[in-house]
Amino acid sequence: MAMSADGKIATANRQLCSFGSSADSAFLYELRSRADAIMTGAATLRAQDADLTSGGAVYQRRRQRRGLAAEPVRVVVSSRGKLNPHLRIFREKGGPLVLLTTKQVRPQDQAALERAGASLGKFGTRSLDLAAALQWLARRWGVRHLHCEGGGELNQSLFESGWVDELYLTVCPRIFGGRQAPGIAEGEGFPSLSAAFRMELRTVRKIGDEIFLRFTRTSSQSYTRSSTAKSETGTVQKPKVVSSRRKRYPSRPKSRARNTDPSVSVTS
Ligand SMILES: NC(=O)c1ccc[n+]([C@@H]2O[C@H](COP(=O)([O-])OP(=O)(O)OC[C@H]3O[C@@H](n4cnc5c(N)ncnc54)[C@H](OP(=O)(O)O)[C@@H]3O)[C@@H](O)[C@H]2O)c1
């Protein structure tokens, strides 16, 4: 995530799309080039009209040298599935486009999104069963390393479910202010210090006026929700970080997964 010096990821009116430097932007594409899939929340998609592609031939070659498909799987999260099929993500050529949604999605919206090229995975009735959705991404789409680019709502649900392994944060020399301006993790938030998601600072780099931080989950991090909750489709399993890579997307669903737990990094 790119964050202002006062801890915001957008201005209060949420109109601002990008405020990092060219170094931050290049780093974002470099991080994309390490992941099987790039994920974003519906509000970010609407605000930024992002295409979630690799970034072009240079990054495609990097991906292929790493044994990844030239273009990442593109994943959008929306419980209602109300996305405009004219958004850029539907028009730009890229990896497979997957929508993680719920049974709330209306048949006519589903039909329009499928016509526009999206594959829908429905997990949960009203709220998204994130654990089941991520396991499906691993099983159906071969996603081991999932790179999430926000926004704050989606990030917080990942932190709450304990799936985040790494956080890349760029602190930018701007002050946005605004009590409605979002931060890197929104939602209800953790209720106490002891419940907070804990991370360790691994690297600090200063480039120009920005600071690039990399955090990893502390080894002692407990799973706030997933250790106790049941998913709608079964028990939520504690995720493992898996580094194996596949060259291609699986062509059809597999009935049994060898390992269904993706690793997740949050960045933008
Ligand atoms: N500075 C940065 O690096 C950065 C990065 C990303 C975004 N941003 C900014 O952040 C703002 C958007 O942030 P946000 O927190 O409002 O949005 P967000 O997380 O991108 O999107 C929220 C929406 O995504 C869906 N969603 C997210 N988590 C879900 C879950 N667990 N289950 C089901 N659906 C889920 C819901 O869509 P439905 O309502 O359709 O169900 C929800 O309303 C924008 O201004 C964007 O530009 C900044």
The ligand as an SDF file (V2000), in Angstrom:
LIG
                    3D

 48 52  0  0  0  0  0  0  0  0999 V2000
   -2.9190    4.0770   -1.6340 N   0  0  0  0  0  0  0  0  0  0  0  0
   -3.0760    2.8260   -1.9760 C   0  0  0  0  0  0  0  0  0  0  0  0
   -2.1200    2.0620   -2.0550 O   0  0  0  0  0  0  0  0  0  0  0  0
   -4.4560    2.3220   -2.2730 C   0  0  0  0  0  0  0  0  0  0  0  0
   -4.6340    0.9910   -2.6340 C   0  0  0  0  0  0  0  0  0  0  0  0
   -5.9180    0.5220   -2.8740 C   0  0  0  0  0  0  0  0  0  0  0  0
   -7.0000    1.3720   -2.7490 C   0  0  0  0  0  0  0  0  0  0  0  0
   -6.7870    2.6590   -2.4130 N   0  0  0  0  0  0  0  0  0  0  0  0
   -7.9380    3.5620   -2.2540 C   0  0  0  0  0  0  0  0  0  0  0  0
   -8.7790    3.0540   -1.2280 O   0  0  0  0  0  0  0  0  0  0  0  0
  -10.1430    3.3860   -1.5280 C   0  0  0  0  0  0  0  0  0  0  0  0
  -11.0020    2.1250   -1.5140 C   0  0  0  0  0  0  0  0  0  0  0  0
  -10.8380    1.4670   -0.3020 O   0  0  0  0  0  0  0  0  0  0  0  0
  -12.0610    0.7000    0.3970 P   0  0  0  0  0  0  0  0  0  0  0  0
  -11.5890    0.2380    1.7230 O   0  0  0  0  0  0  0  0  0  0  0  0
  -13.2530    1.5550    0.2970 O   0  0  0  0  0  0  0  0  0  0  0  0
  -12.3150   -0.4690   -0.5830 O   0  0  0  0  0  0  0  0  0  0  0  0
  -12.0120   -1.9450   -1.0850 P   0  0  0  0  0  0  0  0  0  0  0  0
  -11.5600   -2.8430   -0.0110 O   0  0  0  0  0  0  0  0  0  0  0  0
  -11.2260   -1.8400   -2.3210 O   0  0  0  0  0  0  0  0  0  0  0  0
  -13.4800   -2.3290   -1.5460 O   0  0  0  0  0  0  0  0  0  0  0  0
  -14.5360   -2.4850   -0.6320 C   0  0  0  0  0  0  0  0  0  0  0  0
  -15.5820   -3.2850   -1.3570 C   0  0  0  0  0  0  0  0  0  0  0  0
  -14.9670   -4.4940   -1.8140 O   0  0  0  0  0  0  0  0  0  0  0  0
  -15.7900   -5.5940   -1.4990 C   0  0  0  0  0  0  0  0  0  0  0  0
  -15.1460   -6.3080   -0.3840 N   0  0  0  0  0  0  0  0  0  0  0  0
  -14.0110   -5.9910    0.2680 C   0  0  0  0  0  0  0  0  0  0  0  0
  -13.7310   -6.9190    1.1970 N   0  0  0  0  0  0  0  0  0  0  0  0
  -14.7020   -7.8310    1.1110 C   0  0  0  0  0  0  0  0  0  0  0  0
  -14.9770   -9.0310    1.8010 C   0  0  0  0  0  0  0  0  0  0  0  0
  -14.1880   -9.4930    2.7800 N   0  0  0  0  0  0  0  0  0  0  0  0
  -16.0770   -9.7230    1.4500 N   0  0  0  0  0  0  0  0  0  0  0  0
  -16.9000   -9.2930    0.4590 C   0  0  0  0  0  0  0  0  0  0  0  0
  -16.6900   -8.1600   -0.2190 N   0  0  0  0  0  0  0  0  0  0  0  0
  -15.6140   -7.4420    0.0980 C   0  0  0  0  0  0  0  0  0  0  0  0
  -17.1430   -5.0120   -1.1230 C   0  0  0  0  0  0  0  0  0  0  0  0
  -17.7600   -4.8120   -2.3880 O   0  0  0  0  0  0  0  0  0  0  0  0
  -19.3440   -4.7840   -2.6360 P   0  0  0  0  0  0  0  0  0  0  0  0
  -19.8260   -3.5660   -1.9220 O   0  0  0  0  0  0  0  0  0  0  0  0
  -19.4450   -4.7050   -4.1080 O   0  0  0  0  0  0  0  0  0  0  0  0
  -19.8920   -6.0250   -2.0660 O   0  0  0  0  0  0  0  0  0  0  0  0
  -16.7380   -3.7070   -0.4820 C   0  0  0  0  0  0  0  0  0  0  0  0
  -17.7580   -2.7380   -0.5010 O   0  0  0  0  0  0  0  0  0  0  0  0
  -10.1370    4.0400   -2.9060 C   0  0  0  0  0  0  0  0  0  0  0  0
  -10.1500    5.4400   -2.7330 O   0  0  0  0  0  0  0  0  0  0  0  0
   -8.8190    3.5990   -3.4930 C   0  0  0  0  0  0  0  0  0  0  0  0
   -8.3110    4.5000   -4.4590 O   0  0  0  0  0  0  0  0  0  0  0  0
   -5.5500    3.1580   -2.1790 C   0  0  0  0  0  0  0  0  0  0  0  0
  1  2  1  0
  2  3  2  0
  2  4  1  0
  4  5  1  0
  4 48  2  0
  5  6  2  0
  6  7  1  0
  7  8  2  0
  8  9  1  0
  8 48  1  0
  9 10  1  0
  9 46  1  0
 10 11  1  0
 11 12  1  0
 11 44  1  0
 12 13  1  0
 13 14  1  0
 14 15  2  0
 14 16  1  0
 14 17  1  0
 17 18  1  0
 18 19  2  0
 18 20  1  0
 18 21  1  0
 21 22  1  0
 22 23  1  0
 23 24  1  0
 23 42  1  0
 24 25  1  0
 25 26  1  0
 25 36  1  0
 26 27  1  0
 26 35  1  0
 27 28  2  0
 28 29  1  0
 29 30  1  0
 29 35  2  0
 30 31  1  0
 30 32  2  0
 32 33  1  0
 33 34  2  0
 34 35  1  0
 36 37  1  0
 36 42  1  0
 37 38  1  0
 38 39  2  0
 38 40  1  0
 38 41  1  0
 42 43  1  0
 44 45  1  0
 44 46  1  0
 46 47  1  0
M  CHG  2   8   1  16  -1
M  END
$$$$
